[in-house]
């Protein structure tokens, strides 16, 4: 890796680039239907004639084969704190190499990354990298994990699975930040390949999903249950709280109760503030008091680890022991403050998370679920460091 230099106030890193497919690869999840191909990746099951693209825009019928034309192509790479994903119980304080591609298989009217997820110009992707190159870059930059984020990794599952495999060969973990709108074989492949996931549970209303996102709630619930009960993937959940749309007490109670009953009370849940964007610019920002109320409702429903996001709320960022109430991990935005957590039960014996395990409260012995390092929290802090994969 070349020496870091200053660009725009952040330290940038550049790693060498190798050749990657420029015209896409044949996808894994599809079958022919007459003179069309049907994509089996998500519930949309798009059927495409030759030359047509699916709803996500990045999967297309080319000569009777389904092609993923963003394989190996990215909208950019950046080192982030893992808490930004957000993941609060997965290797706290460490750096994670983040990247996305273009397109999305949902149509959220409020999308906060619409310039990427709604892009219909795949040629705007500015960086190219194969799986091995990304894994090498993460290793060179000191990242503990690689995150598939910014747009949904569902639509580039083949690429994500290959990157995860390359990362694991180098002792690097893989993380999916996803809306969970995926089905069947692709769901199994993606979430069994990654070590942690944050699922964006957009609402607990089928009507909201249909009208605001163009998707189905039931599929997302199925995905979360699959992750929680049929994989070793660490799971956290985020709900963007939108005033007047998904912020009433009854829905928040139902959402929290479902998680407790179906996933367990130890799953961390993040309630994040909405800001006006894309096609919902007339909706006001989420007041901090709304997130505090949502957190209170969720805790009363039985959830033990509930956080607030996109607002400055030190208490809402802090991990407390549900047994004795002591602050175990104090956070200020994405910066770790006091860290009081033991890891005495090191359950991971192989792979990228070798030696990590659940946490233990040093005061009362309560087990804190998650993936923690016995050496303590990392020291990456709240920085954001662009990483350029170019000629060395």
N, C-alpha and C positions, 0 to 999 in steps of 0.2 A: 504494500500500500504506500502510495506517495505521501509525503509530508502534508499535513493539513494546512490549508490557507484560509484567509478570511474572505468571505463573500456575503454581503448583506448582513453582517453582524453575527453570522454563525460559522463555526468551523466546518468546512466541507472536506469530505474524503473522496478520493478518486481511486478506483480499482480497475485493473485491466479488463477489457471486454473481449469475449470470444464470439464466434459466429453462432447465430441462432436462426431458426426458420423464419423467413420474412413473409411467407405466404400461408402460414398456419399449418396445423397438423390435423390428421383425421381424428375426430372425436371418438369417445368410447361408449357413449350412452345414446344409442339410436337404433332404429330398424327401418327397413323399407316398407312403404305402404303404397302399392301400385307404382305410379311414376313419381311418387314423392318420398321424402324421408321424414320420419317422425322422431323428434328429439324426446328422449325419455328422462332427461335430467330433472325437470321440475313439473308440477301439476299442469302447466300450460300445455305441455305435449304438442308443441308447435309442429305442424305439418307443412313442409316447404317444397315447392317445385324447384326445379333446377334454376339456380341463380338467386333464389329468395333467401332472406334472412329471417330468423326467429325474432320474437319480441325483444330479446336481450340485445339483438343486433350483431353479436359477435360469433354466433353459430349459424352457419349457412350451408345450403345444399350446393355442392359444386360437383357436377357430373355424376350425381347419384350417391355421393358420399357426404356425410355431415362433417364440416370443417370448423375447427376452432381457430379463428384467424388472429387471436391475440396471444397465442401461446408464445412465450418468450419475449413479450413486448409489454412495457410498463409505462405508467404515467409518471413515474419517478420513485426514487428510494430515499428514505429518511430514517435516521436513528431517533427513536422516541423513547420516553420512559414507558415501561410496561403499564403503568397506572393509567396512561392515556387511552388504552384500548376500549373500555377500562377493564383492567384485571387487578384486583386488590389482594387476592390470595394466591398469586402465582409469581414466585420469584420477585418479591417487592424490591423496588429500587434499582432494578437492572435495566439495561438498554435492550431495545428490540428493534430490529431492522424491518421497517414497514414498507409495503408497496401495494399498488393496485394496478388494474388495467383500465378498461373502459366498458361501459354498458352496465345493464342491470336487468334482472327478470321480474322486478316489481316496478310499479309506477307511482311511487309516493309523491303526493302533491306538494309536500313540504321538504323534499329531499335537501339535506344540508350539504351534500357533495354533488349537486346536480350537474356541475360542469364536467364531472368525470363520469358519473353513473348514467347520465342521460346523453352522453356524447354519441353522435352518429358519425364521427370522424375518427376512425381507428388510426388513421395516419398521423394524428396529433400525438400519439404515444411517443415519448421522447427518449426512452431508454430501452435497450435490448439486453436480455440476459437469460442464459439457460440455467437450469436447476443447479448444476455444479458451481457455476459462477456466483449465483446468489448465496449459496452456502459458504463458499470461500470468502465472499465479501463480508458476511456476518461474522465469520471467524476472525478476519483481519481487523474488523472494526470493534471487536470486543463485545458483540451482542450475544446474549444468552439465548435469543430466540429470533425467528423470522415471523412477521405477521402478514397475513393476507387481509388487506383492509382497504379503506377509501371507497372502493366499490365492492360488490359482494363476490367472494371467492366461489360461490355456487357456480357462476357462469364460466369460471375457468378452473373447474375441479381437476381436470386432467393435469394442468400446469401445477396447481397447488399440491396435488398428491406427489408429483415427481420432485418438486422442490422440497417437500417434507422429507422424502426418502433421502435426498442428497444431504439435507441438514442433519438427519439422524446419523448418517455415516461419519459426520464430523463432530458429533456431540452437541449439536445445536437443536433446540426445541422448535416446534412449529405451532402457530396460533392462527385460528380462523375467527375473524370478526364478521358475522353473518346475520342475515335476517332469518335464516333457517328454512327458506322456501325451496326445499329440495326433497327428492323422494327416491325410494327404491335403492338400486345398486349404488348410485352416485352418493346418496346419503351415507351408506355404509362405508364406502371408500374414503370419502372426505373426512368424516369424523373419527374413523379408526386410524387415520394417518396422522392426525394432529394431536398435540399434547394438551391444548387448552382451547376453549372457544368462549367468546362472548356473543350471545344470541340477542338480537334486537327484537324484543317482544313489543310490537308497536301499539298494541291495545289488547283489551280482553273482550272485544266486540267483533263478531263476524261482520256486522254492518260497517264498522269502521274499516276493516280490512277490505271489504268489497268496494266501498265508495272512495276511500282515501288512498289505498295502496294498490287496488286491483288484484289482491291476492285473497288467500283463505287462512283464517286463524287456525283451523284444525290441523293443517299441515305443519305449522310452526310448533304447535303443541306436541305433535307426534315426533318432530325432530328433537325437541328438548328431552322428551321421555327416552328416546333412543340414546341420546348422548349420556344421560344420567344413569341408565340401567344396562346398557349394552356395550359401552366402551370404557376405556380407561381415561378418556379425555376429561380434563378439569372444566367445569361449567360455571360461568357467571352470566347474569341476565341484565340487560339494560332496557328501560322504557323511557322514551322521550315524552315528557308530560306536556301536552298541548292544551292551553286554556280553551275551555268550551268543547273539547273534543274527546278527551280521555282522562279528565282530571276529577270526575265526580267521585264521592266517597264510595258509592256502591260498586263502581267498576274497580276501584283500587282495592277494595276489600275482596272482591271476587278473584281478581288477579293474584293477590297475595295468598289467599286461601288455597287456590289451585296449586300454586308452587309448593306450599307446605305439604299438601296431601299427595301430590304426584311426583315431586322431585325431592322433597325433604326440606326441613327448616334450616339446614346448613348451607344452602345455595346462596351465595351473595347476589344481591339485587341492587341495581343502581337506578335511581330516578334522576333524569337529566333535564336541564332547562332547554326549552325550545326557543329559537330565535326566528323571526320572519324570514322566509326564503322561498325561492322558486315560485310556485303558484299559490302560496299562502302568505303573501307579504302583508295582508291586511289583518292577520292574527297577531295579537300582542305577545311580547315575550312572557315567559313563565315567571311569575313572581317567586322570589326565594321562599316566601311563606308557604306557597303551594307545595314545594318539594319537602319542606319540613313536615307539612301535614301528611303527605304521601308516606314519608318515612315512618311517622308515628302510626299510621294505619297499618302498614306492613309489619311493624314490630308487634303491634297488638294482635295481629293475625297469627303470630308465631314465628315469623322470620327472624333469624338471629343476627344477620349481617346485612344491614341496609344502609346504602350510601346515597349521597346527593352528588350531582355532577353539573358542570358548566356554570357553577356559582362558587363564590368564595365562602365556604362553610367548613371550618376546621373540625367541628364536631361531626358533621355529616361525612367527612372524609376519614374519620378515625375508626380503627378497628378496636372494639372493646370486647373483653371476655364476657360471654353471656352468663357465666357462672358467678363471678364476683364483681364484674363491672369495671375492672381496671383497664386503663388505656394501654393496649398492647402495641399498636402501630399508630403513631400520630403523624398525620399528613397535613401539609399546607399546599393546596393545589396538587402538584405532582411531586413535591419534595417530601422526603421522609424525614421526620423529626426523631423523637424518642422511639426506640425499637426495643420492646421487652417481650421476646418470644423465644422459647426454647424449641428445639426440634430433636426430641429424644428417640422417636420411633421412625427410623430411616427405612421406609418401606420400598423405595425404588432401588433396585439392585442392578439395573442395566439401562442402557440407552442414554438419551440426551439428558435425562433427569436423575442420573446416577447419584445416589446418596441423599436425595431430598425426601421429605416426608411431611406429615401433618405437623402443625404447631402445637405447643403445649403452653398454657398459661403458667408462668413461674410462681404465681401466688397461690392458686387453688388446684392446679393440675388439670383443668378443663382442656380437652382436646379441641383445637381450632382447625377445622378442615381446610385443606389447600395444599399447595406445593411450595414448601419453604426450604431454604438452604440452611444447614446447621451453622454455616459461617456467618449468618446474619443477613441484613439487607444490603443490597448493592448501593453504590454511591453515584449513580448516573445523574440523579437530580432532574430538574424540570426542563432541561435543554431540548432543543430540536436541531439536529445536525443533518443537513442534506448530504447525501452520498451519491457520487457520480460514478456510474459504471461506464467508463470510456477507455480509450486507448491509453495504455500505460506509458 
